[in-house]
């Protein structure tokens, strides 16, 4: 999935976990996450989000950073792994 959106913004890291702006390559994980019924229930994300819709959402979020509105992805470093919900790898 290709995108011209280049994220800019804060990157915060504790050494184990990093918060960073979403990237185009995160679209598939965003779409998969929105299949979890808890995500749309407690966020403004729609359920059954397609990968293309997720990419459009990421691009909009990155554009909004210019106005000080941030959406950050949580990522694990090479030495740590973020546990998945409900025991999924």
Biotite code that builds the C-alpha atoms (Angstrom):
import biotite.structure as struc

atoms = struc.array([
    struc.Atom([0.000, 0.000, 0.000], chain_id="A", res_id=1, res_name="UNK", atom_name="CA", element="C"),
    struc.Atom([1.596, 3.263, -1.148], chain_id="A", res_id=2, res_name="UNK", atom_name="CA", element="C"),
    struc.Atom([1.031, 6.722, 0.271], chain_id="A", res_id=3, res_name="UNK", atom_name="CA", element="C"),
    struc.Atom([2.572, 10.133, -0.167], chain_id="A", res_id=4, res_name="UNK", atom_name="CA", element="C"),
    struc.Atom([1.882, 11.000, 3.475], chain_id="A", res_id=5, res_name="UNK", atom_name="CA", element="C"),
    struc.Atom([5.138, 11.321, 5.369], chain_id="A", res_id=6, res_name="UNK", atom_name="CA", element="C"),
    struc.Atom([4.440, 11.464, 9.093], chain_id="A", res_id=7, res_name="UNK", atom_name="CA", element="C"),
    struc.Atom([6.120, 14.123, 11.133], chain_id="A", res_id=8, res_name="UNK", atom_name="CA", element="C"),
    struc.Atom([5.698, 14.821, 14.778], chain_id="A", res_id=9, res_name="UNK", atom_name="CA", element="C"),
    struc.Atom([6.838, 13.640, 18.164], chain_id="A", res_id=10, res_name="UNK", atom_name="CA", element="C"),
    struc.Atom([8.443, 10.286, 18.778], chain_id="A", res_id=11, res_name="UNK", atom_name="CA", element="C"),
    struc.Atom([8.452, 9.277, 22.422], chain_id="A", res_id=12, res_name="UNK", atom_name="CA", element="C"),
    struc.Atom([10.381, 6.244, 23.584], chain_id="A", res_id=13, res_name="UNK", atom_name="CA", element="C"),
    struc.Atom([10.995, 4.594, 26.935], chain_id="A", res_id=14, res_name="UNK", atom_name="CA", element="C"),
    struc.Atom([13.419, 2.073, 25.505], chain_id="A", res_id=15, res_name="UNK", atom_name="CA", element="C"),
    struc.Atom([10.767, -0.672, 25.604], chain_id="A", res_id=16, res_name="UNK", atom_name="CA", element="C"),
    struc.Atom([7.840, 1.024, 23.910], chain_id="A", res_id=17, res_name="UNK", atom_name="CA", element="C"),
    struc.Atom([7.776, 3.815, 21.345], chain_id="A", res_id=18, res_name="UNK", atom_name="CA", element="C"),
    struc.Atom([4.915, 6.181, 20.496], chain_id="A", res_id=19, res_name="UNK", atom_name="CA", element="C"),
    struc.Atom([5.215, 7.596, 16.989], chain_id="A", res_id=20, res_name="UNK", atom_name="CA", element="C"),
    struc.Atom([2.999, 9.050, 14.272], chain_id="A", res_id=21, res_name="UNK", atom_name="CA", element="C"),
    struc.Atom([1.118, 6.471, 12.226], chain_id="A", res_id=22, res_name="UNK", atom_name="CA", element="C"),
    struc.Atom([2.701, 5.449, 8.920], chain_id="A", res_id=23, res_name="UNK", atom_name="CA", element="C"),
    struc.Atom([1.109, 4.163, 5.714], chain_id="A", res_id=24, res_name="UNK", atom_name="CA", element="C"),
    struc.Atom([2.383, 0.673, 6.483], chain_id="A", res_id=25, res_name="UNK", atom_name="CA", element="C"),
    struc.Atom([0.285, 0.704, 9.697], chain_id="A", res_id=26, res_name="UNK", atom_name="CA", element="C"),
    struc.Atom([-2.972, 0.698, 7.677], chain_id="A", res_id=27, res_name="UNK", atom_name="CA", element="C"),
    struc.Atom([-3.418, -3.076, 7.677], chain_id="A", res_id=28, res_name="UNK", atom_name="CA", element="C"),
    struc.Atom([-2.996, -3.286, 11.479], chain_id="A", res_id=29, res_name="UNK", atom_name="CA", element="C"),
    struc.Atom([-5.397, -0.371, 11.993], chain_id="A", res_id=30, res_name="UNK", atom_name="CA", element="C"),
    struc.Atom([-7.992, -2.150, 9.828], chain_id="A", res_id=31, res_name="UNK", atom_name="CA", element="C"),
    struc.Atom([-7.515, -5.424, 11.710], chain_id="A", res_id=32, res_name="UNK", atom_name="CA", element="C"),
    struc.Atom([-7.773, -3.620, 15.058], chain_id="A", res_id=33, res_name="UNK", atom_name="CA", element="C"),
    struc.Atom([-11.134, -2.143, 14.060], chain_id="A", res_id=34, res_name="UNK", atom_name="CA", element="C"),
    struc.Atom([-12.521, -5.679, 13.745], chain_id="A", res_id=35, res_name="UNK", atom_name="CA", element="C"),
    struc.Atom([-12.220, -5.928, 17.543], chain_id="A", res_id=36, res_name="UNK", atom_name="CA", element="C"),
    struc.Atom([-15.715, -4.923, 18.760], chain_id="A", res_id=37, res_name="UNK", atom_name="CA", element="C"),
    struc.Atom([-14.195, -3.036, 21.699], chain_id="A", res_id=38, res_name="UNK", atom_name="CA", element="C"),
    struc.Atom([-12.294, -0.577, 19.468], chain_id="A", res_id=39, res_name="UNK", atom_name="CA", element="C"),
    struc.Atom([-15.320, 1.069, 17.789], chain_id="A", res_id=40, res_name="UNK", atom_name="CA", element="C"),
    struc.Atom([-17.253, 0.855, 21.056], chain_id="A", res_id=41, res_name="UNK", atom_name="CA", element="C"),
    struc.Atom([-14.761, 3.027, 22.960], chain_id="A", res_id=42, res_name="UNK", atom_name="CA", element="C"),
    struc.Atom([-13.212, 5.105, 20.172], chain_id="A", res_id=43, res_name="UNK", atom_name="CA", element="C"),
    struc.Atom([-14.394, 7.098, 17.197], chain_id="A", res_id=44, res_name="UNK", atom_name="CA", element="C"),
    struc.Atom([-13.067, 4.455, 14.775], chain_id="A", res_id=45, res_name="UNK", atom_name="CA", element="C"),
    struc.Atom([-15.701, 2.738, 12.625], chain_id="A", res_id=46, res_name="UNK", atom_name="CA", element="C"),
    struc.Atom([-16.043, -1.021, 12.699], chain_id="A", res_id=47, res_name="UNK", atom_name="CA", element="C"),
    struc.Atom([-15.165, -3.023, 9.591], chain_id="A", res_id=48, res_name="UNK", atom_name="CA", element="C"),
    struc.Atom([-12.701, -0.398, 8.445], chain_id="A", res_id=49, res_name="UNK", atom_name="CA", element="C"),
    struc.Atom([-11.004, -1.460, 5.211], chain_id="A", res_id=50, res_name="UNK", atom_name="CA", element="C"),
    struc.Atom([-7.267, -1.128, 4.708], chain_id="A", res_id=51, res_name="UNK", atom_name="CA", element="C"),
    struc.Atom([-7.866, 1.656, 2.164], chain_id="A", res_id=52, res_name="UNK", atom_name="CA", element="C"),
    struc.Atom([-10.088, 3.518, 4.656], chain_id="A", res_id=53, res_name="UNK", atom_name="CA", element="C"),
    struc.Atom([-7.447, 3.037, 7.336], chain_id="A", res_id=54, res_name="UNK", atom_name="CA", element="C"),
    struc.Atom([-4.812, 4.534, 5.040], chain_id="A", res_id=55, res_name="UNK", atom_name="CA", element="C"),
    struc.Atom([-7.072, 7.545, 4.391], chain_id="A", res_id=56, res_name="UNK", atom_name="CA", element="C"),
    struc.Atom([-7.558, 7.926, 8.173], chain_id="A", res_id=57, res_name="UNK", atom_name="CA", element="C"),
    struc.Atom([-3.781, 7.826, 8.730], chain_id="A", res_id=58, res_name="UNK", atom_name="CA", element="C"),
    struc.Atom([-3.219, 10.446, 6.045], chain_id="A", res_id=59, res_name="UNK", atom_name="CA", element="C"),
    struc.Atom([-5.867, 12.738, 7.602], chain_id="A", res_id=60, res_name="UNK", atom_name="CA", element="C"),
    struc.Atom([-4.355, 12.298, 11.088], chain_id="A", res_id=61, res_name="UNK", atom_name="CA", element="C"),
    struc.Atom([-0.898, 13.163, 9.783], chain_id="A", res_id=62, res_name="UNK", atom_name="CA", element="C"),
    struc.Atom([-2.275, 16.300, 8.102], chain_id="A", res_id=63, res_name="UNK", atom_name="CA", element="C"),
    struc.Atom([-3.961, 17.357, 11.353], chain_id="A", res_id=64, res_name="UNK", atom_name="CA", element="C"),
    struc.Atom([-0.606, 17.307, 13.156], chain_id="A", res_id=65, res_name="UNK", atom_name="CA", element="C"),
    struc.Atom([0.074, 20.714, 11.642], chain_id="A", res_id=66, res_name="UNK", atom_name="CA", element="C"),
    struc.Atom([-2.748, 21.991, 13.869], chain_id="A", res_id=67, res_name="UNK", atom_name="CA", element="C"),
    struc.Atom([-1.419, 20.205, 16.938], chain_id="A", res_id=68, res_name="UNK", atom_name="CA", element="C"),
    struc.Atom([-3.729, 17.167, 16.838], chain_id="A", res_id=69, res_name="UNK", atom_name="CA", element="C"),
    struc.Atom([-1.755, 13.943, 17.161], chain_id="A", res_id=70, res_name="UNK", atom_name="CA", element="C"),
    struc.Atom([-2.521, 10.274, 16.725], chain_id="A", res_id=71, res_name="UNK", atom_name="CA", element="C"),
    struc.Atom([0.327, 8.069, 17.854], chain_id="A", res_id=72, res_name="UNK", atom_name="CA", element="C"),
    struc.Atom([1.013, 4.392, 17.189], chain_id="A", res_id=73, res_name="UNK", atom_name="CA", element="C"),
    struc.Atom([2.412, 2.257, 19.994], chain_id="A", res_id=74, res_name="UNK", atom_name="CA", element="C"),
    struc.Atom([5.246, 0.070, 18.785], chain_id="A", res_id=75, res_name="UNK", atom_name="CA", element="C"),
    struc.Atom([7.618, -2.353, 20.453], chain_id="A", res_id=76, res_name="UNK", atom_name="CA", element="C"),
    struc.Atom([11.362, -1.969, 20.149], chain_id="A", res_id=77, res_name="UNK", atom_name="CA", element="C"),
    struc.Atom([13.572, -4.805, 18.969], chain_id="A", res_id=78, res_name="UNK", atom_name="CA", element="C"),
    struc.Atom([13.946, -6.045, 22.552], chain_id="A", res_id=79, res_name="UNK", atom_name="CA", element="C"),
    struc.Atom([10.296, -5.870, 23.614], chain_id="A", res_id=80, res_name="UNK", atom_name="CA", element="C"),
    struc.Atom([7.055, -7.220, 22.229], chain_id="A", res_id=81, res_name="UNK", atom_name="CA", element="C"),
    struc.Atom([3.677, -5.639, 22.718], chain_id="A", res_id=82, res_name="UNK", atom_name="CA", element="C"),
    struc.Atom([1.237, -8.343, 23.853], chain_id="A", res_id=83, res_name="UNK", atom_name="CA", element="C"),
    struc.Atom([-1.740, -8.763, 21.545], chain_id="A", res_id=84, res_name="UNK", atom_name="CA", element="C"),
    struc.Atom([-5.296, -8.765, 22.835], chain_id="A", res_id=85, res_name="UNK", atom_name="CA", element="C"),
    struc.Atom([-6.985, -12.075, 23.574], chain_id="A", res_id=86, res_name="UNK", atom_name="CA", element="C"),
    struc.Atom([-3.820, -14.121, 23.207], chain_id="A", res_id=87, res_name="UNK", atom_name="CA", element="C"),
    struc.Atom([-3.349, -13.478, 19.484], chain_id="A", res_id=88, res_name="UNK", atom_name="CA", element="C"),
    struc.Atom([0.244, -13.291, 18.177], chain_id="A", res_id=89, res_name="UNK", atom_name="CA", element="C"),
])
